Amino acid sequence: MAESGPVEQQQQQQEVVSLKDKGNEYFKAGNYLKAAAIYTQAIKKDPSNPTLFSNRAAAFLNLVKLQKALADAETTISLNPTWEKGYFRKGCVLEAMERYDDALDAFNIASQHNPQSTEVSRKIKRLTQLSKDKKRSEEVNSLRSNVDLAKHLDAFKSELAHKHVGEESWKDIFSFVVETMESAVKSWHQTSNVDARVYYLFDKEKTDTEKYAPVVNIDKAFESPHTHGDCVSFLRQYAVDSISRAACLVAPKNSISYPQVWKGQGPRKWKHGQSDGFFVQFESPLLRKEWFIPSSSEKGQILCRDPVALDISAHEVIPKIFRDT
């Protein structure tokens, strides 16, 4: 086949320019499908033109045909490796794919080829923040999904083992507290709330489990000093009758009208901010402990923070319910 002459080449080039301009008009009008089709016609006539692939990549991006857009961006780069536009297109597509670190790499290369581009600079600034936000969002999701509170209770674990020296029973008690606390955290993550309850750890050999339930609802306990006093009397008797070894109270801060232990003065002054959250109070004949688990909203998600150990003598939600032994 004879090669086309200069006149034919010029005519074909004019057709390519005409098609490109026509595609640009459709693109500006928001008709990205038509624009992509016109750019494709032009590419068939001039398959080594990086501008055409760059323009079609932009059209595909607006059509959310991201794999096609990425392929055109890569072709743009291969046809003209020193033109920042190919890297810019690639960065925009990767951003749409939420591959923020890869997008940032592409924009940084674009900036190397055209350091004066304010458009690229804005993208780098935006992607740096998006990448940071995405990583933190993933961390928050991981913290919400992988609740592990035992590592925050080492001091309690040591004290418990010391109180029960020579016994293995402390391990059951520690597991009981960890499980109760973690269950409450998971509930809070799902519903932003926990039910006010006391969980009892029964004596496996002596407790009549058909007669006694291991959980007591205490949602009315914090309405007034009167309901509070009645509840404490009930909990004490329940501990005796059920032959319980320990108990763990869980109560959301926002459900407590009395006693508002975060409003004390002097040695009872609250030092843990105004965060929402819930109290966990451990009761046993040998040891009493209390924690507050604060909650906050981050990246649109509710997240429980690490448990804060409280001075139970200053901030107890209920007085002791077991007799000393």
Backbone torsions as a table, in degrees:
resi	resn	phi	psi	omega
1	MET	NA	132.6	-178.4
2	ALA	-71.3	142.4	177.4
3	GLU	-71.1	147.4	178.8
4	SER	-70.4	144.8	-178.9
5	GLY	-83.2	176.1	-178.7
6	PRO	-56.1	-38.4	-178.2
7	VAL	-66.2	-43.4	-179.7
8	GLU	-66.8	-38.7	178.5
9	GLN	-63.3	-41.6	179.2
10	GLN	-64.5	-40.9	179.7
11	GLN	-63.9	-42.2	179.7
12	GLN	-65.3	-37.8	179.6
13	GLN	-65.8	-37.4	177.0
14	GLN	-64.1	-38.0	177.9
15	GLU	-64.7	-39.5	178.5
16	VAL	-63.4	-46.4	179.0
17	VAL	-61.0	-42.5	179.8
18	SER	-62.3	-43.6	178.6
19	LEU	-65.2	-41.8	179.3
20	LYS	-60.7	-45.6	179.7
21	ASP	-62.7	-39.7	179.3
22	LYS	-65.5	-42.5	177.0
23	GLY	-61.7	-40.0	179.0
24	ASN	-62.7	-38.3	178.8
25	GLU	-63.5	-44.1	177.3
26	TYR	-63.2	-38.6	-179.7
27	PHE	-62.8	-47.7	-179.4
28	LYS	-62.9	-29.6	-179.8
29	ALA	-81.7	-4.6	178.9
30	GLY	86.7	7.9	177.7
31	ASN	-93.9	77.4	-171.7
32	TYR	-71.5	-30.9	178.9
33	LEU	-64.5	-45.7	178.6
34	LYS	-66.7	-40.3	178.7
35	ALA	-59.8	-44.9	-179.8
36	ALA	-61.9	-39.3	179.7
37	ALA	-65.1	-40.2	179.5
38	ILE	-68.2	-42.6	178.1
39	TYR	-61.5	-35.8	178.8
40	THR	-63.3	-41.3	176.0
41	GLN	-59.6	-43.8	-179.6
42	ALA	-65.0	-39.9	-179.5
43	ILE	-62.7	-37.3	178.3
44	LYS	-61.0	-32.1	179.2
45	LYS	-84.3	-26.6	-177.4
46	ASP	-143.9	76.4	-173.9
47	PRO	-73.5	0.1	179.0
48	SER	-111.7	19.3	-177.7
49	ASN	-96.3	108.0	-176.4
50	PRO	-65.5	-30.3	-179.0
51	THR	-62.1	-39.2	-179.1
52	LEU	-65.2	-42.4	178.3
53	PHE	-67.2	-37.6	177.8
54	SER	-62.2	-44.9	-179.6
55	ASN	-65.9	-41.5	-179.7
56	ARG	-68.0	-33.8	175.7
57	ALA	-59.1	-41.4	178.8
58	ALA	-65.3	-39.3	178.3
59	ALA	-64.9	-46.8	178.6
60	PHE	-61.6	-37.1	178.8
61	LEU	-61.1	-43.9	179.1
62	ASN	-69.2	-22.9	175.9
63	LEU	-87.6	0.4	-177.5
64	VAL	58.1	33.1	170.4
65	LYS	-97.3	78.0	-164.6
66	LEU	-71.2	-37.8	179.6
67	GLN	-65.5	-40.1	176.8
68	LYS	-65.8	-40.4	178.6
69	ALA	-62.6	-42.3	-179.8
70	LEU	-65.2	-40.6	178.7
71	ALA	-61.7	-41.6	179.0
72	ASP	-67.9	-36.6	177.9
73	ALA	-64.4	-42.1	178.8
74	GLU	-64.3	-39.3	178.1
75	THR	-65.1	-40.1	177.1
76	THR	-56.5	-45.8	-179.8
77	ILE	-64.0	-43.5	-178.1
78	SER	-66.1	-31.9	179.9
79	LEU	-78.5	-28.8	179.0
80	ASN	-148.2	83.2	-173.6
81	PRO	-65.7	-14.5	-178.0
82	THR	-101.7	3.6	-179.7
83	TRP	-93.9	121.5	-173.7
84	GLU	-66.4	-20.9	-174.2
85	LYS	-61.6	-37.3	179.4
86	GLY	-61.8	-43.1	179.3
87	TYR	-68.9	-35.6	177.5
88	PHE	-63.3	-46.8	178.2
89	ARG	-59.2	-45.5	-179.7
90	LYS	-59.6	-43.3	179.0
91	GLY	-61.0	-41.7	-179.7
92	CYS	-64.4	-40.0	179.5
93	VAL	-67.3	-45.1	180.0
94	LEU	-64.1	-33.9	175.0
95	GLU	-62.3	-43.7	178.3
96	ALA	-63.4	-30.0	177.2
97	MET	-80.4	-2.2	-177.0
98	GLU	64.1	25.2	173.1
99	ARG	-94.1	72.0	-166.9
100	TYR	-66.1	-38.6	180.0
101	ASP	-65.5	-42.4	178.1
102	ASP	-65.6	-39.1	178.4
103	ALA	-62.2	-42.6	179.9
104	LEU	-61.9	-38.9	176.8
105	ASP	-60.5	-43.6	-179.2
106	ALA	-64.8	-43.0	-179.6
107	PHE	-67.2	-34.7	177.9
108	ASN	-64.7	-38.0	176.5
109	ILE	-67.5	-39.7	177.0
110	ALA	-59.0	-40.5	-179.3
111	SER	-66.1	-34.9	178.1
112	GLN	-63.4	-35.2	-178.7
113	HIS	-84.2	-20.6	177.9
114	ASN	-149.0	79.7	-176.4
115	PRO	-63.7	-19.2	-176.7
116	GLN	-82.8	-8.0	-174.1
117	SER	-71.1	112.3	177.2
118	THR	-70.8	-29.8	179.3
119	GLU	-62.8	-44.6	178.6
120	VAL	-66.6	-41.3	179.5
121	SER	-59.9	-42.3	178.5
122	ARG	-62.8	-41.2	179.3
123	LYS	-63.0	-43.0	-179.4
124	ILE	-61.9	-43.7	179.2
125	LYS	-62.9	-44.8	-179.1
126	ARG	-65.1	-45.6	-177.2
127	LEU	-68.4	-33.5	176.5
128	THR	-59.7	-44.1	179.2
129	GLN	-69.8	-41.9	179.3
130	LEU	-62.0	-41.8	178.9
131	SER	-62.8	-42.5	178.8
132	LYS	-64.0	-43.9	-179.8
133	ASP	-64.9	-40.4	-179.1
134	LYS	-65.0	-42.8	179.1
135	LYS	-61.4	-42.4	-179.7
136	ARG	-67.7	-38.1	178.1
137	SER	-62.6	-40.0	177.7
138	GLU	-66.5	-37.1	177.1
139	GLU	-64.7	-42.6	179.1
140	VAL	-62.3	-44.5	177.9
141	ASN	-60.6	-40.4	179.3
142	SER	-65.2	-42.9	178.9
143	LEU	-64.0	-37.6	179.1
144	ARG	-69.2	-35.2	-175.8
145	SER	-84.2	-34.5	-174.8
146	ASN	-110.1	74.8	-178.1
147	VAL	-77.5	120.7	-179.0
148	ASP	-139.8	96.5	-174.8
149	LEU	-96.9	-15.7	-177.3
150	ALA	-55.7	-37.0	-177.0
151	LYS	-66.2	-18.7	179.0
152	HIS	-93.2	1.7	-173.7
153	LEU	-118.5	28.3	-177.7
154	ASP	-62.1	-40.6	-179.6
155	ALA	-64.0	-43.2	177.8
156	PHE	-63.3	-42.8	-179.6
157	LYS	-59.6	-44.9	-179.8
158	SER	-64.9	-42.9	-179.3
159	GLU	-65.6	-39.1	179.4
160	LEU	-64.4	-45.3	179.0
161	ALA	-62.7	-37.9	179.4
162	HIS	-66.2	-40.2	-179.2
163	LYS	-68.6	-30.0	-178.2
164	HIS	-109.5	40.9	-175.5
165	VAL	-57.4	135.3	-179.9
166	GLY	81.7	0.4	180.0
167	GLU	-118.3	156.4	174.9
168	GLU	-99.1	-7.1	-173.4
169	SER	-63.2	-25.2	-177.5
170	TRP	-62.0	-28.1	-178.8
171	LYS	-65.9	-40.5	176.4
172	ASP	-63.2	-40.7	-178.6
173	ILE	-65.8	-43.8	179.9
174	PHE	-62.1	-45.7	178.6
175	SER	-60.6	-38.7	178.6
176	PHE	-60.2	-45.2	-179.6
177	VAL	-67.3	-45.0	-179.7
178	VAL	-61.1	-46.6	-179.1
179	GLU	-63.6	-41.0	178.9
180	THR	-63.6	-44.7	-178.2
181	MET	-66.6	-44.6	-178.8
182	GLU	-66.5	-37.8	177.0
183	SER	-62.4	-39.5	178.5
184	ALA	-66.7	-40.9	178.5
185	VAL	-62.3	-44.8	179.5
186	LYS	-62.4	-40.0	177.3
187	SER	-62.8	-42.9	179.8
188	TRP	-63.6	-40.8	178.2
189	HIS	-62.1	-34.2	-177.7
190	GLN	-82.3	-37.8	-170.2
191	THR	-125.7	-3.0	-174.6
192	SER	60.8	29.1	-178.9
193	ASN	-158.9	158.3	168.3
194	VAL	-135.7	150.7	175.8
195	ASP	-78.7	140.9	176.1
196	ALA	-73.5	112.1	-175.7
197	ARG	-145.8	158.9	168.8
198	VAL	-117.6	126.9	179.5
199	TYR	-103.5	128.9	-179.0
200	TYR	-104.4	140.4	172.4
201	LEU	-101.0	108.2	-175.0
202	PHE	-80.0	159.7	168.0
203	ASP	-78.3	114.6	-172.6
204	LYS	-58.8	-31.8	-175.9
205	GLU	-89.8	-26.9	-171.2
206	LYS	-107.9	-27.4	-174.9
207	THR	-72.4	135.2	173.7
208	ASP	-83.2	93.8	-173.5
209	THR	-73.5	-13.2	174.7
210	GLU	-78.6	-24.4	-178.6
211	LYS	-94.0	-32.6	-174.1
212	TYR	-117.8	133.2	175.6
213	ALA	-91.2	148.1	-177.6
214	PRO	-79.2	-3.6	-177.7
215	VAL	-128.7	133.3	177.3
216	VAL	-121.9	123.8	176.2
217	ASN	-75.8	133.8	-179.0
218	ILE	-130.2	35.8	-174.9
219	ASP	-64.4	-22.0	179.7
220	LYS	-92.8	-5.0	-171.3
221	ALA	-63.9	-27.8	-169.1
222	PHE	-105.3	19.7	-179.1
223	GLU	-78.4	-33.2	-176.3
224	SER	-162.0	166.1	175.2
225	PRO	-57.2	-34.4	-179.1
226	HIS	-66.1	-51.3	-179.8
227	THR	-65.7	-32.1	179.1
228	HIS	-65.5	-46.8	179.9
229	GLY	-63.0	-43.0	178.6
230	ASP	-61.6	-41.3	-178.6
231	CYS	-64.4	-44.3	-179.5
232	VAL	-61.9	-42.0	178.1
233	SER	-60.4	-42.9	179.2
234	PHE	-63.5	-45.9	-177.6
235	LEU	-62.8	-38.2	178.6
236	ARG	-63.9	-45.5	-179.1
237	GLN	-67.0	-37.1	179.9
238	TYR	-64.0	-38.9	179.0
239	ALA	-62.2	-39.9	179.6
240	VAL	-70.3	-51.8	-174.5
241	ASP	-64.0	-36.8	-177.3
242	SER	-85.2	-3.4	-177.9
243	ILE	54.8	56.5	-178.4
244	SER	-86.8	147.4	178.1
245	ARG	-91.3	-29.1	-177.9
246	ALA	-162.9	169.6	177.8
247	ALA	-147.9	155.7	-179.8
248	CYS	-137.6	117.6	178.1
249	LEU	-91.5	138.4	172.7
250	VAL	-126.6	125.7	-178.4
251	ALA	-147.7	125.9	177.4
252	PRO	-70.2	139.4	-179.3
253	LYS	-56.0	-39.9	-174.8
254	ASN	-73.0	-5.2	178.6
255	SER	-97.6	-4.3	-172.3
256	ILE	-99.2	106.6	171.6
257	SER	-86.7	-32.5	176.5
258	TYR	-147.5	132.7	-4.3
259	PRO	-89.1	133.3	178.9
260	GLN	-83.7	82.5	-170.4
261	VAL	-69.7	-8.2	179.4
262	TRP	-94.0	10.5	-179.0
263	LYS	-119.0	18.7	-179.2
264	GLY	-73.6	167.3	178.0
265	GLN	-120.3	167.5	177.8
266	GLY	60.5	-132.0	-178.2
267	PRO	-65.6	-16.0	179.2
268	ARG	-95.4	8.4	-177.8
269	LYS	-64.5	135.5	-179.5
270	TRP	-77.4	130.3	-175.6
271	LYS	-118.6	22.9	-170.5
272	HIS	-123.5	29.3	173.8
273	GLY	72.5	-173.3	-175.9
274	GLN	-105.5	16.5	-176.9
275	SER	-59.9	146.7	168.2
276	ASP	-70.9	166.0	180.0
277	GLY	157.3	-160.6	-178.7
278	PHE	-146.1	158.0	179.6
279	PHE	-97.5	144.6	170.1
280	VAL	-126.9	121.4	-177.9
281	GLN	-123.0	123.3	-179.4
282	PHE	-97.8	133.9	-179.8
283	GLU	-128.7	132.4	172.7
284	SER	-154.2	166.0	179.4
285	PRO	-61.6	-27.5	-175.2
286	LEU	-101.7	-20.6	-171.5
287	LEU	-153.0	142.5	174.7
288	ARG	-129.0	134.8	179.9
289	LYS	-142.1	156.9	179.8
290	GLU	-146.7	143.7	177.4
291	TRP	-135.0	154.2	168.5
292	PHE	-117.7	130.8	178.2
293	ILE	-108.8	100.9	-177.7
294	PRO	-73.6	155.7	-178.8
295	SER	-129.3	148.1	175.9
296	SER	-148.0	168.5	177.1
297	SER	-107.1	128.2	179.9
298	GLU	-141.3	130.7	-179.1
299	LYS	54.6	36.8	177.6
300	GLY	75.8	10.7	-177.6
301	GLN	-124.5	145.5	174.6
302	ILE	-80.4	130.0	-177.7
303	LEU	-133.4	124.9	173.3
304	CYS	-79.2	135.7	177.9
305	ARG	-87.9	178.2	-179.8
306	ASP	-64.1	143.9	179.0
307	PRO	-62.6	138.2	179.1
308	VAL	-106.3	120.9	178.9
309	ALA	-70.4	133.5	-179.3
310	LEU	-110.0	158.6	170.3
311	ASP	-80.1	105.7	-173.2
312	ILE	-65.8	-25.3	178.7
313	SER	-70.1	-22.0	-179.5
314	ALA	-100.3	-27.0	-169.6
315	HIS	-129.3	20.8	-177.7
316	GLU	-59.5	136.7	178.0
317	VAL	-82.2	-33.9	171.2
318	ILE	-135.6	151.2	175.1
319	PRO	-71.2	172.6	-174.1
320	LYS	-60.1	143.1	-178.1
321	ILE	-115.0	-4.3	174.4
322	PHE	-111.3	145.1	173.4
323	ARG	-74.3	144.7	177.4
324	ASP	-65.0	145.8	176.7
325	THR	-121.3	NA	NA
